[in-house]
Amino acid sequence: MATQSNAMAVSTSLNSLPPSSLRGNRSFLRNKRIAWERSLGSERKTSRRLRRNKGREWAVVVASNHLWDSWKPRKTSSESAPSLSDVLWPSAGAFAAMGILGKMDQVLGISMTIAPLGAVCAVLFASPSSPAARKYNMFMAQIGCAAIGVAAFTIFGPGWLARSSALAASIAFMIYTRSTHPPAASLPILFIDGVKLHHLSFWYAFFPGAAGCIILSLIQEVVCYLKDNFKF
């Protein structure tokens, strides 16, 4: 700013000088004005370069903080640790769920205890307010992905092609229907690799996945009630 003011002062002095003095000093003043203008341009270039460098440094810092934050626990509204009841009731619900499903296996002679239902327990009991825990997401994804697994096995038979196609189609199905539910993505692979499930054919879309989710949904209501009303 000071350099710009000096350049303006030189321009004013050139206009105010008498003709006789102007002839003698014209060359000197012109050279001085050119030098100031060059200095002003250099300062502007330096300022722009510094702003660009600061912007790049800021972008690097923001990206670094973002990467580091993803390795830390998510911050909650209250920075205090979860209470004992917040830990106990979901864990008790998962224990009860697997116990009930296991007892049904023994009494009815069926296979209700499958690995994806363990992941469903984690979603329903640990994060009941997440999008994946919505009933629409859970049932739409469970039924749709299980049917996709049966169809892929019917077309391609056992092997990597059936697993890859079924998983890709399942992810596309969940995105298209807006029913993202991560545990459901394991149902097609379980059916393709599980020989004891092949006899179910398309009934696999409703049993044991959807039927198991009905039981888990009922247990989730109990767990949420206990968490809200019996805190310690």
Secondary structure, 3 states (H helix, E strand, C coil): CHHHHHHHHHHHHHHHCCHHHHHHHHHHHHHHHHHHHHHHHHHHHHHHHHHHHHHHHHHHHHHHHHHHHCCCCCCCCCCCCCCHHHHHHHHHHHHHHHHHHHHHHHHHCCCCCCHHHHHHHHHHHHCCCCHHHCHHHHHHHHHHHHHHHHHHHHHHCCCHHHHHHHHHHHHHHHHHHCCCCHHHHHHHHHHHHCHHHHHHHHHHHCCCHHHHHHHHHHHHHHHHHHHHHCCC
